[in-house]
Amino acid sequence: MSGKNFRVQHTGERTNIEGKHVTNKVLLATPDNEYQMMRADLTYVDMPNHLSLHEPSQNIEFVYFPNRGMVSQVVVTKDGRTVEVGVVGSEGYVGAGLAVGLSRSSVREIVQIAGDGFRMIGSALERILQSAPQLQMILARHSGLQGMQVAQTAACNRLHDIQQRLSRWLLMTQDRVNLGMLPITHDFIAMMMGTDRSTVSVAAGILQEKGIIEYVRGAVRVVNRGKLQNSACECYGVIQQFEDDVGLR
């Protein structure tokens, strides 16, 4: 089944029972009858910067469906070092393990660009999935996408230089938050990429000299997205194709 065939057309504008508007693509792709099963359990939440949604090895208590913002999936080593292995925005959901029968996850899931969305208790989702086959399929496909993204990111971190990786990361971030100005710092990017600030600063400086990005204190503006795509490695295109196949982009 192709991603295009999998998309579901729903009627009207979607809200939760509080009247908060839904723009998360997973929730919008869910058939009307199955969305109605979820609606009463969707609680609107603000998602401020640095909010931890899940810590490694904890039970997955909630799932989150972002409307705006971006969540990073981060591996944390015993000595405190970190590296980002995946990102989730309005195209997906956080807590993907529950859809495939897992109650725990090995990654930290933390809000890195502030936004908002909907939260659901994991046990409620598990109950609803017993009577919602299309939703189960959508969530399982997204879980598969996340696994592919993690694998591709691992290969990218090992095989490609920092300028290519930075370009790929900026493109993926912009795709999820749909902003020209990304509220991120060199320190933050370095932490996500598992490298040091000076290495990121050199790579960002090269991109700025080429007129691809503009760095201002605390933010990066994408000036020329076409050139940024040319600067990225093939991993961005591969991950983009995964997302197109799933039909949630």
Steps between C-alpha positions, in 0.01 A plus 500: 500500500654833399510809717269685262236226515532484875404863563152538645270786415308616806207738511503841664749657736635288782511602865521325834209526744641831631475645150878514445586468131687198371780544246699184582513291181456165674175616658385659173570176311291292742152407364210694651347208689833405659588860580174529693618211721813703582348846533400492869846374601697771318618766746641821358847581640761770459841355417763749624866483406698230687190322633586129542217282369673171572822386667702190400370167633193660664160353424326691220219670692374738232503541124524848349373630166678834429318774313806724497860482615753219490592214731849347494562133566834485677729217609677575829816311597608417858750785500230750404583544132207532262423457131173551319371199307161630385262796492121522516276790405142536386549212254522243779454415864712436808477169685504285190594184689146458631362445151722196454455349844798656683453659840848660526747687281878545521499861379436834666223691323531870567342813351773690319285759322196615698151429373174341606297189432294226658579243766329166554547250780672191359244259644221692323680469167555126552126458571397701193738314270306176562209651304688734263685303229571800276648699788708198595632482144583872492687483831685183404612657171629803687685272744664336200592843364662590832708183489618581147583857604707376795694260276565765234605755762744251653658443158509875436672572832767242421562556129439865413683820588363760739396746226288235326352386830422855610329573169293182528404583857395858416282375213330238718442756774351756263272234351352437843461853634439682168692808609755708314672593827587196713538576873816292558857564616836353401524343847168325450589375151833368627327309780252346257774399257730359764784738418651821641385857453810614311449230234139610448602867492754436222242310290232765561751771408567334164126478428460866595789609275330321211177692564310185599418589861522804722589459866373749755528457873282208605359428154586384148320633192490290186577745219520264202329164548602373156869550574448345844360187334800488269730527802331210681595134456267249336358407842253791487352374173484143629314604817273725294410203280415292807260773611338526157448122491330505840276782379532727806707781348 
